[in-house]
Amino acid sequence: MQMNRPSDPAKIEPRDARAKRSFDALSYSNKRRLLIPIEDAKSAETRERRVAKTVAMLSEGLA
């Protein structure tokens, strides 16, 4: 099953190796749970804030 990526996927890719490993280990449903709020952000600032929060959670293993 393929996930739809938002128009600016580079901005939502995890920025460190631990966050990327954590994200890759998630199920499809949990990936969507994290990506939907980022995709739904109306402004770039909100999207960037949500990306930072999500990456921090993934880095700490909290997602």
Secondary structure, DSSP 8 states (H G I E B T S, - for coil): ------S-HHHHS-SSHHHHHHHHHS-HHHHHHHHHHHHH-SSHHHHHHHHHHHHHHHHTT--
